[in-house]
């Protein structure tokens, strides 16, 4: 457990350095461009339709459940089969998702962006309340659903080599982002979440390669899959 917490802390710290930090800066610039150009408000008005409610519900529920049950399932499966690779994969997904959520919470605590369902026909896409915890950590910029979905999906895709496994993972993350952007987030919240989540996944993959290439939980990885990490 201590090793896992230490690894999470290492991934979190690395997510604010080098290319991951550059990606966050890009996400901020893209958000500013989308806010000031009116793209956020245009997307909001263009996607008001009761026919899209199912997509929003799917994003809201699966964006919460999948990141919990998939890593838990992999960890359980690996433990039952005494398979180090599945445990290592489950831990990698869990690390990326935890770090992604923490990064989103950190930014939300400082930006305090108002969510679309408070609009009531008035353009509030530019409404940020900069400070400390002025709008909590569960609403605002970036989208937690999206950053976590992309962190987990891209981590999974980086580990797996077969397209038939990788493509559905990325499609899932895009579906979560789309549902969030037409329901409970501005489009720029989702774009920023996708960028940041992908950066976290690359950092996690790099850090997991160092931590698990030899022996997850004291056992060596099988030779035919050791290269995946």
HELIX and SHEET records of a PDB file:
HELIX    1   1 UNK A    2  UNK A   14  1                                  13    
HELIX    2   2 UNK A   18  UNK A   37  1                                  20    
HELIX    3   3 UNK A   39  UNK A   46  1                                   8    
HELIX    4   4 UNK A   50  UNK A   52  5                                   3    
HELIX    5   5 UNK A   53  UNK A   81  1                                  29    
HELIX    6   6 UNK A   84  UNK A  111  1                                  28    
HELIX    7   7 UNK A  116  UNK A  118  5                                   3    
HELIX    8   8 UNK A  144  UNK A  159  1                                  16    
HELIX    9   9 UNK A  163  UNK A  181  1                                  19    
HELIX   10  10 UNK A  187  UNK A  212  1                                  26    
HELIX   11  11 UNK A  223  UNK A  226  1                                   4    
SHEET    1   A 2 UNK A 215  UNK A 216  0                                        
SHEET    2   A 2 UNK A 219  UNK A 220 -1                                        
END                                                                             
